[in-house]
Amino acid sequence: MARYIKFILPLIIFGVMVAFLWRGLSLNPREVPSPLINKAAPSFKLSQLHDFQVSFTPEEMQGKVWLLNVWASWCVACRAEHPLLMDVARRKEVPLYGLNYKDAPKDAKQWLQQHGNPYKLSVVDYDGRVGIDYGVYGVPETFVIDKQGIIRHKVIGPVTRKSLSEDVMPLVRELEKG
């Protein structure tokens, strides 16, 4: 009997490990829940990309629903979502602000000049500390922030037409009413 346990126990342990691995591989990494949802957006004071003498803080947006998009000129996925952000800016349904993440300001300005600037303004997060405060996993990420400065939604990865039409914009409209 002890001889069988030597063989069965490792097989059971192996089976459990395979089950956990299988479950982990089936998860969508874009569905990582943010611990900041329904909490106050972290405060910061950063220089604006196009005018380093002027700073911006989220507190300036009190009373407004707005989007904070974390982006960088070196980010390939940012290029994919950029036309959609340009469309959001054109429609003027919600103010869009940028958090330029771990980027050289010269490169960021050149990138916006080349591809268009959808942002009311962008601030520079040279060392990524503000990104860390916001729980940024990687760029791009977009946050929906309500009139009281509470984060209500986070899009991990590039914004898509589907995420805009099914999640972001309906939430923005709902928050605007309240």
Z-matrix of the N, CA and C atoms (Angstrom, degrees):
N
C 1 1.448
C 2 1.519 1 111.33
N 3 1.334 2 117.51 1 -43.52
C 4 1.458 3 121.63 2 179.68
C 5 1.525 4 110.14 3 -63.39
N 6 1.326 5 115.34 4 -30.25
C 7 1.453 6 120.56 5 179.59
C 8 1.535 7 110.72 6 -66.06
N 9 1.332 8 117.25 7 -38.89
C 10 1.455 9 121.97 8 179.85
C 11 1.525 10 110.80 9 -70.26
N 12 1.314 11 117.73 10 -35.66
C 13 1.462 12 122.06 11 179.71
C 14 1.527 13 110.13 12 -62.88
N 15 1.329 14 116.67 13 -36.44
C 16 1.466 15 120.70 14 178.12
C 17 1.532 16 111.42 15 -59.18
N 18 1.329 17 116.88 16 -31.71
C 19 1.459 18 121.10 17 -178.94
C 20 1.526 19 112.04 18 -92.81
N 21 1.303 20 118.13 19 -38.13
C 22 1.459 21 122.43 20 -176.15
C 23 1.529 22 111.69 21 -72.53
N 24 1.305 23 118.14 22 -43.65
C 25 1.469 24 121.46 23 -177.88
C 26 1.534 25 111.63 24 -59.39
N 27 1.325 26 120.20 25 -48.03
C 28 1.476 27 119.07 26 176.93
C 29 1.528 28 112.55 27 -62.04
N 30 1.340 29 117.63 28 -35.13
C 31 1.462 30 120.24 29 177.38
C 32 1.520 31 111.56 30 -65.67
N 33 1.316 32 117.24 31 -40.14
C 34 1.468 33 121.07 32 178.08
C 35 1.534 34 110.06 33 -64.80
N 36 1.318 35 115.81 34 -45.58
C 37 1.471 36 120.02 35 178.91
C 38 1.524 37 109.88 36 -61.52
N 39 1.320 38 117.38 37 -44.31
C 40 1.458 39 121.63 38 177.98
C 41 1.532 40 110.65 39 -60.26
N 42 1.321 41 117.15 40 -43.83
C 43 1.467 42 121.76 41 179.21
C 44 1.524 43 112.14 42 -61.00
N 45 1.326 44 116.58 43 -41.71
C 46 1.473 45 120.89 44 178.08
C 47 1.533 46 110.18 45 -64.26
N 48 1.326 47 116.67 46 -43.36
C 49 1.470 48 120.71 47 179.29
C 50 1.530 49 111.06 48 -62.65
N 51 1.322 50 117.93 49 -41.71
C 52 1.464 51 122.06 50 177.90
C 53 1.529 52 109.79 51 -63.07
N 54 1.325 53 117.76 52 -41.16
C 55 1.468 54 120.88 53 178.98
C 56 1.531 55 110.73 54 -62.19
N 57 1.333 56 118.21 55 -44.26
C 58 1.466 57 121.15 56 178.13
C 59 1.526 58 111.21 57 -63.96
N 60 1.314 59 117.12 58 -42.27
C 61 1.457 60 121.34 59 178.95
C 62 1.523 61 110.18 60 -63.05
N 63 1.310 62 117.06 61 -45.56
C 64 1.465 63 122.17 62 179.09
C 65 1.526 64 110.11 63 -58.26
N 66 1.308 65 116.87 64 -45.42
C 67 1.472 66 121.40 65 179.89
C 68 1.528 67 110.11 66 -64.08
N 69 1.307 68 117.92 67 -44.31
C 70 1.462 69 121.74 68 -179.50
C 71 1.511 70 112.73 69 -62.65
N 72 1.321 71 116.96 70 -39.95
C 73 1.461 72 120.75 71 -179.58
C 74 1.525 73 112.50 72 -71.84
N 75 1.311 74 117.76 73 -19.63
C 76 1.463 75 120.52 74 -179.16
C 77 1.528 76 112.51 75 -87.68
N 78 1.335 77 118.56 76 -6.49
C 79 1.458 78 121.27 77 -179.70
C 80 1.527 79 110.85 78 -78.50
N 81 1.320 80 116.15 79 149.80
C 82 1.462 81 122.26 80 177.25
C 83 1.523 82 108.46 81 -91.71
N 84 1.342 83 119.33 82 118.18
C 85 1.463 84 120.91 83 -177.85
C 86 1.526 85 113.11 84 -65.00
N 87 1.326 86 118.23 85 -17.50
C 88 1.469 87 120.79 86 178.01
C 89 1.518 88 112.14 87 -80.03
N 90 1.306 89 117.11 88 -6.61
C 91 1.448 90 120.56 89 -179.51
C 92 1.521 91 111.76 90 -102.71
N 93 1.327 92 116.32 91 25.88
C 94 1.460 93 120.15 92 177.24
C 95 1.521 94 107.37 93 -71.39
N 96 1.312 95 118.60 94 118.69
C 97 1.462 96 119.38 95 -177.93
C 98 1.526 97 111.18 96 -69.76
N 99 1.317 98 115.77 97 139.10
C 100 1.455 99 120.36 98 178.68
C 101 1.521 100 109.28 99 -89.07
N 102 1.326 101 117.69 100 132.63
C 103 1.461 102 119.70 101 176.27
C 104 1.531 103 111.99 102 -70.87
N 105 1.332 104 117.60 103 -8.17
C 106 1.462 105 120.96 104 -178.12
C 107 1.524 106 114.02 105 -90.28
N 108 1.337 107 117.10 106 -9.17
C 109 1.462 108 119.11 107 179.54
C 110 1.527 109 108.57 108 -60.55
N 111 1.338 110 114.97 109 132.34
C 112 1.469 111 124.30 110 -178.21
C 113 1.532 112 113.18 111 68.16
N 114 1.333 113 115.57 112 22.29
C 115 1.468 114 121.18 113 174.45
C 116 1.527 115 107.89 114 -123.20
N 117 1.324 116 115.70 115 160.02
C 118 1.465 117 120.76 116 179.75
C 119 1.528 118 110.56 117 -60.77
N 120 1.321 119 115.07 118 137.36
C 121 1.461 120 119.76 119 176.22
C 122 1.519 121 108.46 120 -64.30
N 123 1.321 122 118.28 121 134.41
C 124 1.464 123 120.07 122 178.67
C 125 1.532 124 111.17 123 -57.46
N 126 1.306 125 114.87 124 139.47
C 127 1.458 126 120.59 125 179.93
C 128 1.527 127 109.97 126 -80.65
N 129 1.306 128 115.86 127 149.21
C 130 1.458 129 121.54 128 174.03
C 131 1.526 130 108.20 129 -155.71
N 132 1.301 131 114.96 130 164.79
C 133 1.465 132 122.10 131 172.97
C 134 1.521 133 105.87 132 -138.97
N 135 1.338 134 115.60 133 106.31
C 136 1.455 135 121.27 134 -176.40
C 137 1.521 136 110.56 135 -126.30
N 138 1.321 137 115.27 136 154.18
C 139 1.463 138 121.18 137 177.20
C 140 1.517 139 110.23 138 -72.41
N 141 1.328 140 114.67 139 145.73
C 142 1.448 141 120.28 140 175.95
C 143 1.528 142 109.79 141 -74.73
N 144 1.308 143 115.99 142 144.29
C 145 1.456 144 122.27 143 -178.00
C 146 1.523 145 112.24 144 -59.23
N 147 1.328 146 116.64 145 -42.84
C 148 1.465 147 120.43 146 -174.76
C 149 1.523 148 113.78 147 -91.74
N 150 1.327 149 117.59 148 -4.14
C 151 1.468 150 120.84 149 176.99
C 152 1.524 151 108.03 150 -155.65
N 153 1.339 152 115.83 151 92.36
C 154 1.466 153 120.98 152 -175.49
C 155 1.521 154 113.39 153 -62.63
N 156 1.324 155 117.30 154 -18.09
C 157 1.468 156 120.59 155 179.45
C 158 1.526 157 111.93 156 -75.32
N 159 1.325 158 116.60 157 -18.77
C 160 1.467 159 121.68 158 -176.70
C 161 1.526 160 108.85 159 -108.63
N 162 1.323 161 115.21 160 131.96
C 163 1.469 162 119.42 161 178.91
C 164 1.521 163 110.14 162 -107.18
N 165 1.316 164 114.66 163 169.95
C 166 1.459 165 122.54 164 179.45
C 167 1.515 166 108.59 165 -137.73
N 168 1.323 167 116.47 166 141.77
C 169 1.464 168 122.52 167 173.31
C 170 1.527 169 108.60 168 -130.07
N 171 1.320 170 117.95 169 149.85
C 172 1.468 171 120.14 170 177.42
C 173 1.532 172 112.78 171 -61.36
N 174 1.316 173 116.59 172 -24.83
C 175 1.467 174 119.87 173 179.95
C 176 1.528 175 111.53 174 -61.72
N 177 1.316 176 117.46 175 -23.96
C 178 1.462 177 121.36 176 177.32
C 179 1.525 178 111.80 177 -65.29
N 180 1.317 179 117.35 178 -16.74
C 181 1.458 180 121.89 179 -176.97
C 182 1.529 181 112.69 180 -97.10
N 183 1.333 182 117.88 181 5.73
C 184 1.467 183 120.72 182 178.07
C 185 1.531 184 109.44 183 -52.14
N 186 1.320 185 115.40 184 134.85
C 187 1.462 186 120.90 185 179.84
C 188 1.522 187 113.44 186 88.73
N 189 1.340 188 117.37 187 -0.27
C 190 1.462 189 121.00 188 -179.95
C 191 1.526 190 109.94 189 -127.18
N 192 1.319 191 115.43 190 144.61
C 193 1.463 192 121.31 191 169.76
C 194 1.524 193 105.30 192 -87.62
N 195 1.334 194 116.68 193 134.73
C 196 1.463 195 119.48 194 -176.78
C 197 1.513 196 111.60 195 -151.47
N 198 1.326 197 115.26 196 164.72
C 199 1.460 198 122.24 197 177.59
C 200 1.516 199 109.14 198 -112.21
N 201 1.327 200 115.69 199 138.47
C 202 1.459 201 122.45 200 172.42
C 203 1.523 202 106.95 201 -115.25
N 204 1.334 203 116.05 202 115.53
C 205 1.462 204 121.83 203 -178.84
C 206 1.523 205 108.78 204 -107.73
N 207 1.324 206 116.04 205 122.43
C 208 1.461 207 122.61 206 178.13
C 209 1.527 208 107.05 207 -90.82
N 210 1.330 209 116.40 208 122.58
C 211 1.460 210 121.04 209 -173.45
C 212 1.524 211 110.97 210 -145.20
N 213 1.334 212 115.87 211 168.32
C 214 1.461 213 122.14 212 175.77
C 215 1.528 214 109.16 213 -155.18
N 216 1.312 215 115.77 214 152.04
C 217 1.471 216 120.04 215 179.90
C 218 1.525 217 111.73 216 -67.99
N 219 1.319 218 117.48 217 -26.23
C 220 1.463 219 121.94 218 -179.11
C 221 1.528 220 113.17 219 -84.82
N 222 1.322 221 116.91 220 -2.31
C 223 1.469 222 122.91 221 -174.27
C 224 1.532 223 111.09 222 -87.44
N 225 1.324 224 116.06 223 115.82
C 226 1.467 225 121.13 224 179.94
C 227 1.529 226 110.93 225 -67.21
N 228 1.319 227 118.15 226 -41.66
C 229 1.471 228 121.58 227 -179.39
C 230 1.526 229 111.56 228 -66.65
N 231 1.327 230 117.40 229 -27.33
C 232 1.469 231 120.75 230 177.28
C 233 1.525 232 110.13 231 -63.59
N 234 1.306 233 116.03 232 -35.64
C 235 1.466 234 121.03 233 178.47
C 236 1.533 235 109.88 234 -65.02
N 237 1.327 236 116.84 235 -36.72
C 238 1.469 237 120.92 236 -179.71
C 239 1.528 238 111.64 237 -66.57
N 240 1.330 239 117.52 238 -38.74
C 241 1.463 240 119.64 239 -177.45
C 242 1.531 241 112.96 240 -85.66
N 243 1.320 242 117.27 241 -13.80
C 244 1.457 243 121.33 242 -172.11
C 245 1.538 244 114.75 243 -56.76
N 246 1.341 245 119.69 244 -44.02
C 247 1.472 246 118.62 245 177.65
C 248 1.530 247 112.82 246 -58.93
N 249 1.319 248 117.56 247 -35.23
C 250 1.468 249 120.50 248 177.57
C 251 1.523 250 110.89 249 -68.04
N 252 1.332 251 116.86 250 -38.81
C 253 1.467 252 119.86 251 177.43
C 254 1.524 253 110.67 252 -66.42
N 255 1.315 254 116.81 253 -37.19
C 256 1.474 255 120.39 254 176.00
C 257 1.527 256 109.72 255 -61.66
N 258 1.329 257 116.55 256 -39.17
C 259 1.461 258 121.11 257 178.47
C 260 1.531 259 111.14 258 -66.32
N 261 1.340 260 116.70 259 -41.72
C 262 1.476 261 120.57 260 176.67
C 263 1.529 262 109.93 261 -59.47
N 264 1.315 263 116.22 262 -43.70
C 265 1.471 264 120.46 263 179.84
C 266 1.523 265 111.06 264 -64.59
N 267 1.325 266 117.89 265 -41.02
C 268 1.468 267 122.29 266 -179.89
C 269 1.525 268 111.42 267 -62.81
N 270 1.340 269 116.05 268 -39.33
C 271 1.468 270 120.38 269 -177.78
C 272 1.532 271 112.84 270 -74.96
N 273 1.313 272 116.89 271 -19.22
C 274 1.470 273 123.29 272 176.65
C 275 1.533 274 113.54 273 53.79
N 276 1.346 275 116.11 274 35.33
C 277 1.466 276 120.18 275 178.20
C 278 1.520 277 112.07 276 -82.49
N 279 1.326 278 115.80 277 -26.49
C 280 1.469 279 120.37 278 -177.82
C 281 1.533 280 107.74 279 -152.30
N 282 1.332 281 117.38 280 137.72
C 283 1.469 282 118.74 281 176.83
C 284 1.526 283 110.98 282 -68.04
N 285 1.324 284 114.89 283 137.20
C 286 1.459 285 122.01 284 -178.25
C 287 1.529 286 108.74 285 -117.43
N 288 1.323 287 115.60 286 121.71
C 289 1.461 288 122.27 287 179.41
C 290 1.517 289 108.55 288 -116.62
N 291 1.322 290 116.22 289 147.19
C 292 1.452 291 121.09 290 -178.11
C 293 1.513 292 112.59 291 -109.74
N 294 1.320 293 115.47 292 144.72
C 295 1.458 294 123.01 293 171.80
C 296 1.524 295 105.27 294 -118.14
N 297 1.338 296 115.93 295 100.70
C 298 1.453 297 121.50 296 -178.60
C 299 1.521 298 107.90 297 -76.60
N 300 1.327 299 115.99 298 115.15
C 301 1.458 300 124.24 299 -166.04
C 302 1.526 301 112.50 300 -102.72
N 303 1.341 302 116.25 301 119.31
C 304 1.472 303 122.64 302 174.85
C 305 1.527 304 112.20 303 47.30
N 306 1.304 305 115.35 304 53.15
C 307 1.452 306 121.25 305 -173.35
C 308 1.524 307 109.98 306 -131.67
N 309 1.290 308 117.16 307 154.28
C 310 1.465 309 121.87 308 173.21
C 311 1.529 310 107.23 309 -79.44
N 312 1.333 311 118.13 310 125.01
C 313 1.470 312 120.28 311 -178.61
C 314 1.530 313 113.47 312 -52.89
N 315 1.331 314 116.74 313 -38.25
C 316 1.467 315 120.43 314 179.15
C 317 1.530 316 109.92 315 -60.36
N 318 1.330 317 117.25 316 -44.68
C 319 1.468 318 121.68 317 179.65
C 320 1.528 319 111.05 318 -66.07
N 321 1.330 320 116.36 319 -40.52
C 322 1.466 321 121.09 320 -179.27
C 323 1.532 322 110.62 321 -64.11
N 324 1.320 323 117.04 322 -45.05
C 325 1.472 324 120.97 323 179.39
C 326 1.526 325 110.70 324 -62.96
N 327 1.311 326 115.77 325 -43.38
C 328 1.462 327 120.49 326 179.77
C 329 1.534 328 110.31 327 -63.18
N 330 1.337 329 116.67 328 -41.45
C 331 1.465 330 121.67 329 -179.72
C 332 1.530 331 110.25 330 -61.96
N 333 1.351 332 116.97 331 -44.97
C 334 1.468 333 120.54 332 179.48
C 335 1.525 334 111.46 333 -66.56
N 336 1.319 335 116.25 334 -37.37
C 337 1.459 336 119.51 335 178.14
C 338 1.531 337 110.46 336 -64.18
N 339 1.310 338 115.91 337 -38.24
C 340 1.460 339 121.86 338 -178.12
C 341 1.532 340 112.55 339 -74.19
N 342 1.333 341 117.42 340 -40.21
C 343 1.468 342 121.21 341 -172.27
C 344 1.525 343 113.88 342 -106.05
N 345 1.323 344 118.00 343 -8.62
C 346 1.459 345 121.89 344 -176.94
C 347 1.515 346 110.09 345 100.63
N 348 1.316 347 115.33 346 151.72
C 349 1.460 348 120.84 347 -176.53
C 350 1.528 349 110.20 348 -115.59
N 351 1.335 350 118.02 349 104.26
C 352 1.464 351 120.51 350 -179.92
C 353 1.534 352 113.78 351 -83.45
N 354 1.320 353 116.88 352 -7.12
C 355 1.460 354 120.89 353 -170.25
C 356 1.520 355 112.65 354 -90.15
N 357 1.340 356 114.89 355 143.08
C 358 1.469 357 119.83 356 169.44
C 359 1.516 358 107.22 357 -59.65
N 360 1.332 359 115.10 358 -42.18
C 361 1.463 360 123.59 359 172.64
C 362 1.509 361 108.35 360 -164.25
N 363 1.318 362 115.01 361 158.90
C 364 1.468 363 121.54 362 173.66
C 365 1.509 364 107.86 363 -121.99
N 366 1.323 365 115.06 364 143.64
C 367 1.459 366 120.65 365 174.37
C 368 1.521 367 108.56 366 -110.02
N 369 1.323 368 115.73 367 158.82
C 370 1.459 369 121.51 368 -173.91
C 371 1.532 370 110.11 369 -104.27
N 372 1.311 371 115.84 370 118.78
C 373 1.464 372 122.85 371 175.71
C 374 1.534 373 107.19 372 -108.97
N 375 1.346 374 115.82 373 75.55
C 376 1.468 375 122.25 374 -174.49
C 377 1.520 376 112.95 375 -50.82
N 378 1.336 377 115.61 376 -52.98
C 379 1.459 378 119.86 377 -171.48
C 380 1.531 379 113.70 378 -95.99
N 381 1.312 380 117.89 379 -1.44
C 382 1.455 381 121.35 380 176.64
C 383 1.517 382 115.21 381 80.94
N 384 1.324 383 118.06 382 9.38
C 385 1.473 384 119.55 383 -177.83
C 386 1.521 385 112.92 384 -66.04
N 387 1.328 386 117.00 385 -39.36
C 388 1.462 387 119.56 386 177.77
C 389 1.528 388 109.26 387 -66.53
N 390 1.322 389 116.30 388 -40.04
C 391 1.460 390 119.94 389 175.88
C 392 1.518 391 111.68 390 -57.38
N 393 1.315 392 116.36 391 -41.45
C 394 1.465 393 120.72 392 177.59
C 395 1.529 394 110.02 393 -62.90
N 396 1.332 395 116.76 394 -43.16
C 397 1.472 396 120.58 395 178.80
C 398 1.529 397 111.41 396 -59.69
N 399 1.327 398 116.38 397 -33.30
C 400 1.464 399 121.46 398 -179.73
C 401 1.532 400 112.37 399 -86.93
N 402 1.323 401 116.85 400 -1.27
C 403 1.460 402 120.06 401 178.75
C 404 1.514 403 112.98 402 72.80
N 405 1.325 404 116.76 403 32.21
C 406 1.461 405 120.94 404 -179.12
C 407 1.526 406 109.39 405 -69.49
N 408 1.341 407 115.30 406 125.42
C 409 1.462 408 122.08 407 178.01
C 410 1.524 409 110.10 408 -87.02
N 411 1.305 410 116.04 409 -31.13
C 412 1.450 411 123.39 410 -178.68
C 413 1.509 412 108.54 411 177.65
N 414 1.302 413 117.24 412 167.09
C 415 1.456 414 119.38 413 -179.51
C 416 1.524 415 109.53 414 -98.78
N 417 1.318 416 117.21 415 148.83
C 418 1.450 417 127.70 416 -2.85
C 419 1.529 418 112.06 417 -86.10
N 420 1.303 419 114.35 418 158.26
C 421 1.461 420 122.83 419 169.88
C 422 1.518 421 106.72 420 -143.08
N 423 1.323 422 116.01 421 148.69
C 424 1.457 423 120.70 422 -178.10
C 425 1.517 424 109.57 423 -133.61
N 426 1.324 425 115.13 424 135.06
C 427 1.460 426 122.58 425 -178.88
C 428 1.522 427 109.79 426 -114.83
N 429 1.342 428 116.09 427 138.06
C 430 1.461 429 121.93 428 170.48
C 431 1.523 430 105.76 429 -99.36
N 432 1.329 431 115.84 430 122.48
C 433 1.467 432 121.42 431 -176.62
C 434 1.528 433 108.12 432 -120.00
N 435 1.335 434 116.08 433 130.97
C 436 1.466 435 120.36 434 -174.84
C 437 1.533 436 112.98 435 -85.61
N 438 1.324 437 115.98 436 -177.41
C 439 1.468 438 122.51 437 -175.48
C 440 1.526 439 113.16 438 -63.44
N 441 1.318 440 117.84 439 -24.11
C 442 1.459 441 121.93 440 179.07
C 443 1.533 442 112.32 441 -93.45
N 444 1.324 443 116.77 442 2.63
C 445 1.460 444 120.27 443 179.63
C 446 1.520 445 113.40 444 83.38
N 447 1.332 446 116.65 445 23.37
C 448 1.463 447 122.46 446 179.70
C 449 1.527 448 109.24 447 -98.40
N 450 1.331 449 116.47 448 133.12
C 451 1.465 450 120.59 449 175.54
C 452 1.523 451 108.17 450 -74.41
N 453 1.320 452 115.88 451 122.12
C 454 1.466 453 120.86 452 -177.90
C 455 1.524 454 113.89 453 -106.69
N 456 1.335 455 116.79 454 -18.85
C 457 1.469 456 119.17 455 -178.01
C 458 1.520 457 108.41 456 -161.01
N 459 1.334 458 115.62 457 151.10
C 460 1.456 459 121.35 458 177.43
C 461 1.520 460 108.63 459 -136.92
N 462 1.325 461 115.82 460 129.40
C 463 1.458 462 121.49 461 173.98
C 464 1.527 463 106.59 462 -102.82
N 465 1.315 464 116.62 463 117.13
C 466 1.458 465 121.71 464 177.58
C 467 1.521 466 107.41 465 -92.61
N 468 1.317 467 116.22 466 125.72
C 469 1.462 468 120.86 467 -176.31
C 470 1.514 469 109.38 468 90.47
N 471 1.318 470 116.12 469 -172.80
C 472 1.460 471 118.93 470 -176.69
C 473 1.525 472 112.60 471 -68.28
N 474 1.325 473 114.79 472 141.72
C 475 1.454 474 121.14 473 172.61
C 476 1.525 475 106.71 474 -66.17
N 477 1.328 476 116.14 475 137.88
C 478 1.467 477 121.41 476 177.67
C 479 1.523 478 109.13 477 -117.32
N 480 1.319 479 116.33 478 165.98
C 481 1.484 480 119.25 479 175.88
C 482 1.530 481 109.73 480 -56.78
N 483 1.327 482 115.30 481 -41.19
C 484 1.464 483 119.84 482 -178.50
C 485 1.530 484 110.74 483 -64.64
N 486 1.333 485 118.16 484 -47.76
C 487 1.471 486 119.55 485 -179.40
C 488 1.523 487 110.89 486 -64.74
N 489 1.330 488 117.22 487 -35.11
C 490 1.468 489 119.86 488 177.11
C 491 1.525 490 111.16 489 -65.98
N 492 1.342 491 116.12 490 -49.25
C 493 1.464 492 119.26 491 -173.91
C 494 1.525 493 113.62 492 -76.89
N 495 1.334 494 117.84 493 -29.51
C 496 1.464 495 119.69 494 -176.19
C 497 1.518 496 113.85 495 -98.18
N 498 1.331 497 118.12 496 -27.08
C 499 1.458 498 120.34 497 -174.33
C 500 1.534 499 113.07 498 -118.37
N 501 1.324 500 116.17 499 -60.16
C 502 1.464 501 120.90 500 -169.69
C 503 1.525 502 112.75 501 -66.68
N 504 1.332 503 117.30 502 -58.69
C 505 1.466 504 119.26 503 -173.68
C 506 1.536 505 113.16 504 -67.98
N 507 1.339 506 120.24 505 -39.29
C 508 1.469 507 117.75 506 174.47
C 509 1.535 508 112.21 507 -60.12
N 510 1.331 509 116.69 508 -38.47
C 511 1.463 510 120.12 509 177.87
C 512 1.520 511 110.53 510 -66.44
N 513 1.321 512 117.51 511 -42.65
C 514 1.475 513 121.10 512 178.28
C 515 1.535 514 109.50 513 -58.42
N 516 1.317 515 117.23 514 -46.75
C 517 1.479 516 120.85 515 -179.81
C 518 1.532 517 111.34 516 -61.65
N 519 1.317 518 115.92 517 -41.86
C 520 1.472 519 120.50 518 178.33
C 521 1.522 520 110.98 519 -63.53
N 522 1.313 521 116.85 520 -44.08
C 523 1.472 522 121.25 521 -179.33
C 524 1.517 523 111.20 522 -67.89
N 525 1.323 524 117.58 523 -32.63
C 526 1.465 525 120.94 524 178.01
C 527 1.519 526 111.11 525 -63.59
N 528 1.329 527 117.44 526 -34.65
C 529 1.466 528 122.22 527 -179.61
C 530 1.523 529 111.47 528 -67.41
N 531 1.349 530 115.72 529 -37.91
C 532 1.460 531 121.57 530 -172.87
C 533 1.481 532 116.08 531 -80.23
